[in-house]
């Protein structure tokens, strides 16, 4: 059910109806960052709830506490990734991916009977790391705050005749009530305070 249909449930009789919504301002990198944030929440909850099962699956039975800590880290990085500060959240996810890969390197030891599972987990973390890097670069380019010299304002029409020609237009073109107009300095127009 689209959100526009749900908005009609709480609508009062005189309120206007939302017939359709316009184009979304959310970009592709923002959508990817949002998906990665929700993935972080799911993975973080799984690492908090079942660290023993995850540790046994990849052959790191003695690392349950570390996996639980990684779950907290995943949840902590999900919050900024889902907020407006996506770049910080994605950077923390990339750093977390490096920690995950370092931990999984121990599981790739030849003595580990679950080495195959650890290899699959490593491949998955590498794939997620690639997505994190793509999302970080995309959100950085979309939401960068460059110098104003980079923008072309030549088509702006805020003051079509220029600032000099626009000065005093309000005084000349409109009847301004006497109590709204002030001549001279602003301090002269303010009422005197009686001490």
Rosetta silent file (secondary structure, phi, psi, omega in degrees, C-alpha in Angstrom):
SEQUENCE: XXXXXXXXXXXXXXXXXXXXXXXXXXXXXXXXXXXXXXXXXXXXXXXXXXXXXXXXXXXXXXXXXXXXXXXXXXXXXXXXXXXXXXXXXXXXXXXXXXXXXXXXXXXXXXXXXXXXXXXXXXXXXXXXXXXXXXXXXXXXXXXXXXXXXXXXXXXXXXXXXXXXXXXXXXXXXXXXXXXXXXXXXXXXXXXXXXX
SCORE:     score description
SCORE:     0.000 S_00000001
   1 L     0.000  123.696 -179.960    0.000    0.000    0.000 S_00000001
   2 L   -64.956  153.848 -178.903    1.553    3.320   -1.022 S_00000001
   3 H   -63.928  -30.915  179.073    2.204    5.918    1.637 S_00000001
   4 H   -63.575  -33.097  177.589   -0.117    8.373   -0.123 S_00000001
   5 H   -71.100  -37.344  178.336   -3.013    5.954    0.490 S_00000001
   6 H   -66.772  -29.331 -177.972   -2.129    5.647    4.160 S_00000001
   7 L   -67.989  -18.968 -179.844   -2.121    9.426    4.546 S_00000001
   8 L   -76.977  -16.161 -178.236   -5.855    9.513    3.796 S_00000001
   9 L   -64.809  -43.724 -176.861   -6.673    7.530    6.951 S_00000001
  10 L   -93.682    8.521 -176.550   -5.917   10.424    9.298 S_00000001
  11 L   -75.757  132.108  174.480   -7.193   13.109    6.933 S_00000001
  12 L   -77.424  165.482 -175.428   -9.907   15.420    8.207 S_00000001
  13 L   -59.139  -39.692 -176.560  -12.897   16.209    5.999 S_00000001
  14 L   -87.950   -5.910 -178.009  -11.625   19.643    4.910 S_00000001
  15 L   -72.526  146.094  177.036   -7.995   18.639    4.370 S_00000001
  16 L   -70.270  150.702  179.189   -6.729   18.410    0.814 S_00000001
  17 L   -88.891  143.355  173.798   -6.138   14.935   -0.581 S_00000001
  18 L   -88.657  108.170 -177.306   -2.712   13.787   -1.671 S_00000001
  19 L   -84.090  -40.437  178.204   -3.348   12.491   -5.169 S_00000001
  20 L  -156.572  159.639  177.821    0.225   11.701   -6.111 S_00000001
  21 L  -107.232  155.877 -178.565    3.697   12.393   -4.894 S_00000001
  22 L   -81.141 -173.500  179.497    6.439   14.059   -6.841 S_00000001
  23 L   -66.525  148.327 -178.122    9.827   12.701   -7.721 S_00000001
  24 L   -77.406  144.249  175.449   11.980   11.587   -4.827 S_00000001
  25 L   -90.116   -0.228  179.805   14.989   13.649   -3.786 S_00000001
  26 L   -79.965  125.067 -177.815   16.724   10.495   -2.566 S_00000001
  27 L   -87.229  171.289  177.258   19.602    9.626   -4.871 S_00000001
  28 H   -58.466  -47.290  176.954   20.945    6.189   -5.756 S_00000001
  29 H   -61.215  -33.965  176.426   23.875    6.476   -3.328 S_00000001
  30 H   -65.525  -40.303  177.745   21.423    7.499   -0.580 S_00000001
  31 H   -64.654  -41.498  178.534   19.316    4.402   -1.272 S_00000001
  32 H   -64.609  -42.581  178.289   22.398    2.189   -1.184 S_00000001
  33 H   -62.429  -40.450  178.325   23.522    3.797    2.078 S_00000001
  34 H   -62.954  -43.633  178.608   20.057    3.222    3.544 S_00000001
  35 H   -62.521  -41.290  178.666   20.119   -0.439    2.505 S_00000001
  36 H   -67.429  -34.270  176.092   23.575   -0.859    4.045 S_00000001
  37 H   -63.804  -43.818  178.268   22.353    0.798    7.253 S_00000001
  38 H   -68.442  -34.802  175.075   19.474   -1.671    7.541 S_00000001
  39 H   -61.896  -40.770  177.808   21.874   -4.509    6.732 S_00000001
  40 H   -60.599  -40.437  178.900   24.059   -3.288    9.626 S_00000001
  41 H   -63.759  -46.905  179.766   21.092   -3.440   11.964 S_00000001
  42 H   -61.767  -45.735  179.998   20.250   -6.995   10.902 S_00000001
  43 H   -67.147  -39.917  179.360   23.839   -8.190   11.147 S_00000001
  44 H   -62.895  -42.821  177.710   24.380   -6.392   14.454 S_00000001
  45 H   -63.899  -42.699  178.764   21.312   -7.987   16.007 S_00000001
  46 H   -61.988  -41.585  179.936   22.393  -11.413   14.731 S_00000001
  47 H   -69.519  -29.525  176.489   25.883  -10.950   16.186 S_00000001
  48 H   -76.903  -39.439 -174.094   24.421   -9.872   19.520 S_00000001
  49 H   -81.281  -39.339 -173.977   21.820  -12.631   19.737 S_00000001
  50 L  -130.855   57.575 -179.708   23.773  -15.602   18.364 S_00000001
  51 H   -67.282  -32.352  179.399   27.531  -14.967   18.633 S_00000001
  52 H   -65.236  -42.698 -179.691   28.204  -18.611   19.511 S_00000001
  53 H   -65.150  -41.264  178.868   26.460  -19.938   16.423 S_00000001
  54 H   -66.345  -43.784 -179.233   28.329  -17.489   14.176 S_00000001
  55 H   -61.813  -43.443  179.452   31.661  -18.291   15.868 S_00000001
  56 H   -67.121  -34.913 -177.107   31.150  -22.038   15.474 S_00000001
  57 H   -65.595  -30.377 -178.964   30.074  -21.668   11.838 S_00000001
  58 H  -108.139    4.756  175.641   33.396  -20.069   10.854 S_00000001
  59 L    82.168   24.666  177.050   35.612  -21.992   13.278 S_00000001
  60 L  -116.945   59.724 -173.716   36.315  -19.207   15.786 S_00000001
  61 H   -58.099  -30.720 -176.094   34.722  -20.835   18.840 S_00000001
  62 H   -89.193    7.012 -175.886   36.741  -18.778   21.327 S_00000001
  63 H  -110.075   27.478 -177.626   35.802  -15.395   19.787 S_00000001
  64 H   -63.153  -41.290  178.817   32.161  -15.103   20.937 S_00000001
  65 H   -63.388  -38.879  178.500   32.824  -11.947   22.970 S_00000001
  66 H   -65.814  -41.910  179.017   34.554  -10.345   20.013 S_00000001
  67 H   -64.791  -38.655  176.486   31.656  -11.185   17.706 S_00000001
  68 H   -63.594  -40.135  176.829   29.225   -9.703   20.227 S_00000001
  69 H   -63.973  -37.357  176.532   31.354   -6.517   20.311 S_00000001
  70 H   -64.568  -31.465  175.751   31.257   -6.461   16.522 S_00000001
  71 H   -64.569  -42.018  176.787   27.453   -6.581   16.780 S_00000001
  72 H   -63.264  -41.906  178.879   27.474   -3.456   18.926 S_00000001
  73 H   -61.475  -41.910  178.561   29.816   -1.822   16.410 S_00000001
  74 H   -60.792  -43.801  179.306   27.456   -2.711   13.545 S_00000001
  75 H   -65.960  -38.792  179.779   24.505   -1.147   15.358 S_00000001
  76 H   -66.890  -34.231  178.910   26.539    1.951   16.199 S_00000001
  77 H   -80.129  -19.770  179.489   27.558    2.423   12.563 S_00000001
  78 H   -69.895  -35.334 -175.761   23.976    1.856   11.366 S_00000001
  79 H   -60.616  -54.477  178.695   22.644    4.927   13.160 S_00000001
  80 H   -69.500  -26.803  178.764   24.680    7.545   11.251 S_00000001
  81 H   -65.768  -32.452  178.599   24.391    5.529    8.032 S_00000001
  82 H   -88.129   -6.292 -178.483   20.603    5.865    8.246 S_00000001
  83 L   -95.334 -167.391  177.772   20.777    9.540    9.240 S_00000001
  84 L   -75.961  -16.308 -179.282   21.716   12.615    7.240 S_00000001
  85 L   -94.729   55.413 -174.357   25.376   12.064    8.165 S_00000001
  86 H   -61.787  -35.145 -176.511   25.724    9.045    5.887 S_00000001
  87 H   -62.094  -41.165  178.253   29.384    9.651    5.072 S_00000001
  88 H   -64.965  -43.950  179.206   30.437    9.229    8.706 S_00000001
  89 H   -63.182  -41.849  179.597   28.360    6.068    9.059 S_00000001
  90 H   -68.814  -36.789  176.709   29.733    4.598    5.839 S_00000001
  91 H   -63.984  -39.098  177.941   33.310    5.437    6.859 S_00000001
  92 H   -69.081  -32.997  175.983   32.743    3.633   10.156 S_00000001
  93 H   -65.912  -40.375  179.773   31.302    0.683    8.254 S_00000001
  94 H   -64.098  -42.107  176.561   34.431    0.548    6.052 S_00000001
  95 H   -63.394  -40.068  177.039   36.647    0.573    9.144 S_00000001
  96 H   -64.221  -36.782  177.080   34.485   -2.189   10.632 S_00000001
  97 H   -62.829  -38.037  177.806   34.836   -4.203    7.428 S_00000001
  98 H   -63.518  -40.781  176.134   38.623   -3.994    7.802 S_00000001
  99 H   -63.285  -42.557  178.898   38.293   -5.362   11.351 S_00000001
 100 H   -61.074  -43.152 -179.672   36.039   -8.153   10.121 S_00000001
 101 H   -66.179  -37.047  176.661   38.509   -9.101    7.398 S_00000001
 102 H   -64.108  -40.726  178.539   41.358   -9.121    9.925 S_00000001
 103 H   -68.142  -41.507  179.779   39.386  -11.423   12.213 S_00000001
 104 H   -67.561  -23.226  177.264   38.375  -13.689    9.343 S_00000001
 105 H   -61.589  -34.488  176.112   42.043  -13.993    8.330 S_00000001
 106 H   -66.960  -32.617 -178.799   42.560  -16.036   11.515 S_00000001
 107 H   -76.459  -13.038 -179.588   39.699  -18.322   10.493 S_00000001
 108 L   -86.909    8.641  178.161   41.357  -19.025    7.127 S_00000001
 109 L   -61.292  145.427 -177.365   44.104  -21.011    8.849 S_00000001
 110 L   -65.668  -22.757  179.965   44.679  -24.451    7.328 S_00000001
 111 L   -79.061  -10.350 -176.752   44.026  -26.134   10.696 S_00000001
 112 L   -79.207  119.367  178.609   40.469  -24.739   10.839 S_00000001
 113 L   -68.412  -19.074  179.485   37.924  -27.437    9.909 S_00000001
 114 L  -101.359   27.593 -176.646   35.424  -24.671    9.002 S_00000001
 115 H   -59.518  -36.720  178.131   37.875  -22.968    6.661 S_00000001
 116 H   -61.444  -43.470  177.431   35.428  -23.199    3.731 S_00000001
 117 H   -64.056  -39.492  179.306   32.762  -21.321    5.696 S_00000001
 118 H   -65.830  -35.038  177.255   35.340  -18.710    6.670 S_00000001
 119 H   -66.099  -41.213  177.262   36.299  -18.297    2.993 S_00000001
 120 H   -64.261  -43.930  178.522   32.653  -17.726    2.048 S_00000001
 121 H   -61.640  -39.488  178.156   32.284  -15.224    4.912 S_00000001
 122 H   -63.991  -42.785  178.183   35.440  -13.434    3.745 S_00000001
 123 H   -62.557  -41.066  178.715   34.090  -13.207    0.186 S_00000001
 124 H   -64.508  -42.825  179.487   30.796  -11.799    1.509 S_00000001
 125 H   -65.596  -37.979  176.017   32.596   -9.210    3.652 S_00000001
 126 H   -62.245  -40.589  177.369   34.719   -8.204    0.642 S_00000001
 127 H   -63.968  -43.861  178.509   31.532   -7.734   -1.399 S_00000001
 128 H   -65.377  -37.737  177.478   29.913   -5.643    1.338 S_00000001
 129 H   -61.380  -41.943  177.496   33.127   -3.618    1.644 S_00000001
 130 H   -60.574  -44.395  177.452   32.953   -2.867   -2.071 S_00000001
 131 H   -63.172  -40.073  177.412   29.336   -1.706   -1.670 S_00000001
 132 H   -61.045  -42.814  179.636   30.358    0.443    1.317 S_00000001
 133 H   -65.144  -41.082  178.334   33.115    2.068   -0.751 S_00000001
 134 H   -64.292  -44.858  179.882   30.737    2.726   -3.657 S_00000001
 135 H   -64.642  -41.229  179.412   28.109    4.213   -1.321 S_00000001
 136 H   -62.291  -47.701  179.529   30.709    6.357    0.447 S_00000001
 137 H   -63.696  -39.746 -179.918   32.082    7.745   -2.825 S_00000001
 138 H   -66.606  -45.841  179.670   28.559    8.318   -4.164 S_00000001
 139 H   -69.262  -32.200  178.200   27.245   10.140   -1.117 S_00000001
 140 H   -65.806  -40.734 -179.792   30.426   12.177   -0.895 S_00000001
 141 H   -73.185  -35.713 -178.430   30.043   13.368   -4.494 S_00000001
 142 H   -74.369  -38.232 -173.546   26.300   14.019   -4.186 S_00000001
 143 L  -107.957   20.468 -179.624   26.439   15.779   -0.837 S_00000001
 144 L   -73.193  150.955  179.898   29.784   17.566   -1.078 S_00000001
 145 L  -113.081   84.643 -178.087   29.881   21.201   -0.136 S_00000001
 146 L   -78.310  174.352  178.375   32.202   22.762   -2.680 S_00000001
 147 L   -67.566  149.563 -177.765   33.240   26.371   -2.933 S_00000001
 148 H   -66.575  -17.708  178.017   30.600   28.749   -4.277 S_00000001
 149 H   -66.325  -18.587  179.968   32.971   29.623   -7.156 S_00000001
 150 H   -76.741  -14.035 -175.442   32.114   26.215   -8.613 S_00000001
 151 L  -101.215  145.898  178.592   28.491   27.195   -9.176 S_00000001
 152 L  -102.645  113.362 -179.190   27.143   29.286  -12.023 S_00000001
 153 L  -103.795   15.786 -174.461   24.582   31.812  -10.807 S_00000001
 154 L   -66.075  -21.446 -178.815   24.273   33.725  -14.075 S_00000001
 155 L   -94.869    8.255  179.240   20.706   32.528  -14.666 S_00000001
 156 L   -74.155  144.136 -177.399   19.404   33.716  -11.283 S_00000001
 157 L  -125.262   27.674 -179.805   16.643   36.327  -11.426 S_00000001
 158 L   -59.326  -43.486  175.174   16.318   37.403   -7.794 S_00000001
 159 L  -126.857   81.619 -171.339   17.154   40.990   -8.713 S_00000001
 160 L   -60.902  -29.027  179.631   16.650   41.038  -12.490 S_00000001
 161 L   -98.742    7.258  179.078   17.569   44.727  -12.840 S_00000001
 162 L    91.964  162.518 -176.605   20.463   44.486  -10.381 S_00000001
 163 H   -67.797  -34.500 -178.218   20.742   45.621   -6.765 S_00000001
 164 H   -67.290  -42.065 -179.556   21.118   49.345   -7.535 S_00000001
 165 H   -71.729  -20.927 -177.234   17.928   49.510   -9.594 S_00000001
 166 H   -87.876  -16.606 -178.522   16.049   47.537   -6.944 S_00000001
 167 L   -65.165  130.107  176.093   16.867   49.833   -4.022 S_00000001
 168 L    83.945    1.553 -179.085   13.856   51.801   -2.850 S_00000001
 169 H   -61.127  -39.619 -178.504   11.283   49.953   -4.993 S_00000001
 170 H   -65.167  -37.399 -179.803    9.158   49.074   -1.986 S_00000001
 171 H   -70.321  -36.687 -176.417    9.043   52.702   -0.874 S_00000001
 172 H   -79.764  -36.553 -169.757    8.115   53.974   -4.327 S_00000001
 173 H   -93.844  -14.643 -174.967    5.618   51.305   -5.380 S_00000001
 174 L  -128.255  149.877  173.152    3.626   50.638   -2.225 S_00000001
 175 L   -82.551  111.736 -179.818    1.773   52.693    0.346 S_00000001
 176 L   -99.084  125.475  178.457    3.625   51.991    3.540 S_00000001
 177 L   -57.703  149.383 -175.396    1.760   52.921    6.714 S_00000001
 178 L   -58.703  -35.641 -177.824    3.445   55.681    8.680 S_00000001
 179 L   -75.816   -7.041  176.871    4.096   53.420   11.654 S_00000001
 180 L   -99.157  -19.618 -177.080    5.999   50.985    9.396 S_00000001
 181 L   -93.720  145.059 -179.981    8.279   53.472    7.707 S_00000001
 182 L  -136.239  130.911  176.921   11.385   54.782    9.391 S_00000001
 183 L  -104.172  149.770  178.361   13.646   57.512    8.182 S_00000001
 184 L    79.264 -151.895 -177.977   17.204   57.818    9.262 S_00000001
 185 L   -77.397  156.428 -179.559   18.880   55.347   11.535 S_00000001
 186 H   -62.243  -39.088 -178.372   17.028   52.421   13.077 S_00000001
 187 H   -61.413  -31.913  178.899   17.813   53.683   16.576 S_00000001
 188 H   -70.787  -25.903 -177.142   15.974   56.942   15.799 S_00000001
 189 H   -83.746  -16.205 -178.565   12.847   55.005   14.834 S_00000001
 190 L   -79.496  143.471  177.654   12.670   53.031   18.088 S_00000001
 191 L   -67.438  147.739  179.467   10.561   54.432   20.926 S_00000001
 192 L   -76.283  140.692  176.962   12.516   55.804   23.827 S_00000001
 193 L   -89.705  131.284  179.382   12.475   53.741   26.961 S_00000001
 194 L   -89.071  124.835 -178.521   11.503   55.626   30.077 S_00000001
 195 L   -83.477    0.000    0.000   13.726   54.752   33.008 S_00000001
